[in-house]
Amino acid sequence: MSLLQSKGPAQQQGDSMNWIVQPLPCRSWGLLAPVILGLALSSGAQASPGSAELGASLPPLLDLLERQSPELRAVGHERQAAWERPDVAGALPDPMLTFEEMGIARDDPTLSPSGVGSTRYAFRQTFPIGGKRGLAREIAEAGAEQAVARERLSRVELRSLVKLAFNEYQYAHAAIQVTEELQALVDELESIAQARYRVGLVPQQDVIKAQTEHTSLQSELLTLERDRRGTAARLNGILARPANSPLAEPAGWPALPASVPTLAELQARIFGGNPQLAELSARVQEAQRAEALASRNWIPDITVGTAVVQTGNRAEEFELMLEMNIPLWGKRRNAEQREAVSLRYAAEARREAVSSRLAGSVGEAWSALETAFRQHELTDRTLLPQAELTYQSALASYQTGNVDFATLLDAQRQIRQLRLSLLSLALEQRVQVVELERLVGAEL
């Protein structure tokens, strides 16, 4: 038995408008016909055919998420900003220009270079050596890789939220259809009970029980409709649309993967595809480069400079300078190295912890998916056909007076429970597929 599917997208209802029509001469109608036709065509062109179908299937919703999600825009800008940092980190420090005046007269002070004893113009540039600029650039690149991984993580998470919301939207719609069909079945049972009650074959309680069952199903329909509206509002929120934006009726369940990889294959794919692990791996690389940079901070930097000394209006002297910082305070350097080593250990341990947790989550989701497949097959091929046979037998026996109405209602309730169970299992299958895709960071 195939799962219940929707009959088609809902027809959109246009705004009602009241027109005041005055009789016009025939020639006036001939003049207005092209205008009316043009207005009709233009209004039809303005209506977006794709918007009327939004919500009927999953791919347009995912496309809309990619186009207008503010969160994806934010992480995209953050990623672009992060890739500007390597050029900053690997650049030379700004040079220094020095202007000095000496021999300023006390009785007639002036700042004019020609009016003082001498003026010195110096230019200095510091050059980090020992590969420190390259390491600083690599640290920034590792940070940029983390931003790339965070963007991927946000995309995977948001796509998973859209998939989950759409599947729940489909479940609510299908459950409403099942309940409406069973409500019609209860109405038929009520008609049978009334007919037998009129001829005195059954008590009035049978009719009242059928009416009570109808009311109970009506209450459940209200609950399912509430769930469908709530899921639609949540789906619109994820897509950055107003909560009350219209969505078409879902056309059916999203297709399941043709084949699900084995547990070992899925766990292997975590290390190459999970964006959270990719971010942590980039963080480990960043910590390793920072540790290497802390070790090379013992190497002094060199500053090269030149200067011109002006006396009066002439350049009298030229100077060359070579400076070097002295890494004298070993306590500070040692503390920097110990800090870098501890941060590397922490990054490696965190990556290992997350890797183990993700492997466990994959195993849990894979087991739940396998169980849902088996339960769905058992319910569809065995339990539901047996329940339908039981109901048909109870209906025939009730019409001949061999069973009471409560037995017939119990058989009807069992069919409803199993059909809703089929929908729940179909939802569970897709929820676990979405979870596996989120964990491995790619479609199955």
Secondary structure, DSSP 8 states (H G I E B T S, - for coil): -------S-----------------HHHHHHHHHHHHHHHHHHHHHS-HHHHTTTSSHHHHHHHHHHH-HHHHHHHHHHHHHTTHHHHHTS----EEEEEEE---SSS----GGGSSEEEEEEEEEE--SSHHHHHHHHHHHHHHHHHHHHHHHHHHHHHHHHHHHHHHHHHHHHHHHHHHHHHHHHHHHHHHHHHHHTTSS-HHHHHHHHHHHHHHHHHHHHHHHHHHHHHHHHHHHTT--TT-------S-----SS---HHHHHHHHHHH-HHHHHHHHHHHHHHHHHHHHHHTTS--EEEEEEEEEETTEEEEEEEEEEE-----HHHHHHHHHHHHHHHHHHHHHHHHHHHHHHHHHHHHHHHHHHHHHHHHHIIIIIHHHHHHHHHHHHHHHHTTSS-HHHHHHHHHHHHHHHHHHHHHHHHHHHHHHHHHHHHTS--
